Amino acid sequence: MKTREGKSVRNAVIFSIVALSCGWMGRLVDVQAGRDENGSLGQLIWLVSPLLCMIILRAWAGDGWRDFGLKPRLKGNGLAYLFSMLFFPLLATVIVGIGLGSGWTEAPSSSSSYLAAFGIALLPSLVKNVFEEFAWRGYLAPRLFSLGYNRFLVHIVVGIIWGAWHFPYLFLFVDTAESMLTYMPRMMLGVIAMSILYGELLLLTRSVWPAVLMHTMGNAFIDTLILKRFILVDEAFAYVAMPSPEGMLAIALTGLCGIWMYRRRRGKPVIDGADPSVRSSA
């Protein structure tokens, strides 16, 4: 048992090192090639490396595939899948509605144009999030759960490493004049809040696919609103009214939903049957 735990710790550390370094290596490749932009070779290295590392560790380093979460497990999880698809569209609708009512947000473009842009964004977002979620929810989270750590702490640790993984290419996905000194701490809080929510969906369904769907809908729905300028948020209120992870309203609502799911499942076994109260209690 100690040998198995030792392998899990070792492999989780290896995965984390790869995840935290691959983006910077990708940026170096891009800088050397003179092409540091969306769709670059370096960005591909950044996106694919955690999943490749996961495959190597599961196939040849003793982790196995028992808790991979590949099966959809649709039976009995219909509400979880529905929730996954609707959460971020509803969240964004509420926050944009508050922004419009408060005068913080403008919506200059038509809804029909938005729906077309949202539809176009779905497939690329799905492909990207298969790579991302089967690395984070398909590997790092279950590895740490298997060690018996408090699952709320696991959500936070996964969120911190997952958030830091974004740093090298954050400039490609952020449209803000705000200083990174104030932006990045909020972004990290938002990622941790999402880590709780996605992690609880994983534990509820024992499948990564609900997290893939939720992440896909969030990226396609919210990023299209912001990056394609279907909404314009007053810079003075962006820290509150942005429906993306760095907005305080989004952080609060996502975090509350994740904590609600966590408390509902408190005391129940995690994916591989480890006791969630081992080593610490919540």
VENKA-V928040 format. One record per residue. N is the residue number from 1. D_CENTER is the distance of its C-alpha to the mean C-alpha in Angstrom with 2 decimals. Layout:
N/D_CENTER, N/D_CENTER
//
This chain:
1/31.11, 2/30.96, 3/30.69, 4/27.72, 5/25.97, 6/26.95, 7/25.43, 8/22.10, 9/22.09, 10/23.30, 11/20.80, 12/17.78, 13/19.34, 14/19.97, 15/16.43, 16/15.21, 17/18.07, 18/17.35, 19/13.69, 20/14.96, 21/17.97, 22/17.23, 23/16.02, 24/19.20, 25/21.26, 26/19.97, 27/20.94, 28/24.28, 29/24.86, 30/24.23, 31/26.52, 32/29.16, 33/28.99, 34/29.12, 35/26.17, 36/23.17, 37/21.44, 38/19.03, 39/19.81, 40/21.41, 41/22.05, 42/20.28, 43/17.02, 44/17.54, 45/18.15, 46/14.95, 47/12.84, 48/15.16, 49/16.21, 50/13.56, 51/14.22, 52/17.91, 53/17.98, 54/16.58, 55/19.33, 56/21.95, 57/21.21, 58/21.24, 59/24.25, 60/26.39, 61/25.41, 62/25.93, 63/22.58, 64/23.45, 65/21.46, 66/22.13, 67/18.66, 68/16.80, 69/15.92, 70/17.17, 71/19.50, 72/18.41, 73/20.58, 74/21.31, 75/24.37, 76/24.00, 77/20.36, 78/21.21, 79/20.23, 80/16.77, 81/16.29, 82/17.92, 83/15.78, 84/12.58, 85/14.32, 86/15.87, 87/13.65, 88/12.23, 89/15.63, 90/17.48, 91/15.55, 92/16.20, 93/19.74, 94/20.51, 95/19.41, 96/21.18, 97/24.11, 98/24.41, 99/24.29, 100/26.95, 101/29.09, 102/28.98, 103/29.72, 104/26.55, 105/25.27, 106/27.16, 107/26.55, 108/28.99, 109/28.05, 110/28.89, 111/26.70, 112/28.03, 113/26.89, 114/23.38, 115/23.27, 116/24.41, 117/21.82, 118/19.01, 119/20.51, 120/20.74, 121/17.05, 122/15.96, 123/17.01, 124/15.62, 125/12.17, 126/12.63, 127/13.93, 128/11.26, 129/8.49, 130/11.10, 131/11.25, 132/7.68, 133/7.08, 134/10.71, 135/10.41, 136/7.96, 137/8.75, 138/11.90, 139/13.22, 140/12.35, 141/11.77, 142/14.92, 143/16.83, 144/16.60, 145/17.33, 146/20.31, 147/21.80, 148/22.29, 149/20.50, 150/19.81, 151/16.62, 152/15.66, 153/16.18, 154/14.06, 155/11.01, 156/11.95, 157/12.71, 158/9.56, 159/7.76, 160/10.68, 161/10.73, 162/7.18, 163/8.08, 164/11.48, 165/10.62, 166/10.04, 167/13.48, 168/15.86, 169/14.81, 170/13.70, 171/17.13, 172/16.51, 173/13.95, 174/15.53, 175/18.81, 176/20.33, 177/23.54, 178/22.26, 179/22.65, 180/19.67, 181/21.25, 182/20.35, 183/17.28, 184/15.19, 185/15.72, 186/14.52, 187/11.39, 188/10.78, 189/11.72, 190/9.31, 191/6.25, 192/8.39, 193/9.12, 194/5.83, 195/5.99, 196/9.47, 197/9.12, 198/7.13, 199/9.43, 200/12.36, 201/12.02, 202/12.20, 203/15.20, 204/16.76, 205/16.88, 206/16.86, 207/15.00, 208/11.65, 209/12.62, 210/11.82, 211/8.04, 212/8.82, 213/10.95, 214/8.99, 215/6.28, 216/9.62, 217/11.52, 218/9.47, 219/9.72, 220/13.24, 221/14.54, 222/13.53, 223/13.62, 224/16.92, 225/18.29, 226/17.83, 227/18.31, 228/21.11, 229/22.63, 230/23.07, 231/22.67, 232/24.05, 233/23.20, 234/25.93, 235/24.92, 236/26.47, 237/24.14, 238/20.89, 239/19.48, 240/20.06, 241/20.00, 242/17.10, 243/14.90, 244/11.86, 245/9.68, 246/12.74, 247/15.21, 248/16.81, 249/17.34, 250/13.73, 251/12.83, 252/15.83, 253/15.38, 254/11.76, 255/12.92, 256/16.15, 257/14.81, 258/12.71, 259/15.89, 260/18.06, 261/16.46, 262/16.72, 263/20.32, 264/21.23, 265/20.36, 266/21.81, 267/24.24, 268/23.24, 269/22.77, 270/19.48, 271/18.89, 272/21.76, 273/24.06, 274/23.70, 275/24.86, 276/22.05, 277/24.81, 278/25.82, 279/25.97, 280/24.91, 281/24.89, 282/22.97
//
